[in-house]
Amino acid sequence: MKRDKKKSSKGLPCLVILGFLLIWQGIAMWIGAEYILPTPWQVLQKLWELREPLLFVHLPATMGITGLGLLISLVFGILLAVFMDMNPTAERALYPLIVASQTIPTMAIAPLFVLWFGYSIWSKVLAAILITFFPVTITIHDGLRSTKREMEEYMETCGASRWEIFWKLKVPWAIPSFFSAVRMAVPISVIGAAIGEWLGAQSGLGYFSKRMMTQLDGAGVFAPIVLLSAAAMLVVWVVGKLEKHFVTWRKEL
């Protein structure tokens, strides 16, 4: 019975994707204008025609920006989350600033990054960091705070120091939150990188999509977007596999 449920749950995403593609196909055929909304088949054809520049030039450029922005966000997000967990005063002081950073529209401030750093990689990396830093920090911070107070008090009565409680209790407890933060940050980091490329770049999928828009090539606009979505889903899938490998104590649904 459980196996049947697992099989049906695994097939459900395929049915949802198929349904989405059919709706997309129907709407595109109803509009009848490729430069506005191409059909999925037209996008696949464009992906095949442009496979070499997309796969070997623009995809590596965008994923490089995404990876660097995600890495910096994770490092500083973890450090800040630990600092706030250790220091309640710092948490009260910094938490509003972290929330305020997320209210800044990326599209509004990204042109400033281009003005400051030009078309270098750092203008795009900063856009990716801006959009990912908040969810990474807050998710990991909530994971550190999710330990039960009774368990902390028990370790204290056993003579455990503050650092022992942190490493032996809070860190293992927060590992699932860390993987959740990574899974959540990957897609939005991709969005940040694409926004940065859209506003000012010489390579990347966001840049290529903008270039195709100036040529009124609808399939050319959608092709890099589809490729970027597929790359992000692949990375999220890999992160999920790593989580299952390292977080063995989590109950599988």
Secondary structure by P-SEA (a helix, b strand, c coil): caaaaaaaaaaaaaaaaaaaaaaaaaaaaaaccccccccaaaaaaaaaaaaaaaacccaaaaaaaaaaaaaaaaaaaaaaaaaaaacaaaaaacaaaaaaaaacccccaaaaaaaaccccaaaaaaaaaaacaaaaaaaaaaaaacccaaaaaaaaaacccaaaaaaacccccaaaaaaaaaaaaaaaaaaaaaaaaaacccccaaaaaaaaaaaccccccaaaaaaaaaaaaaaaaaaaaaaaacccccccc
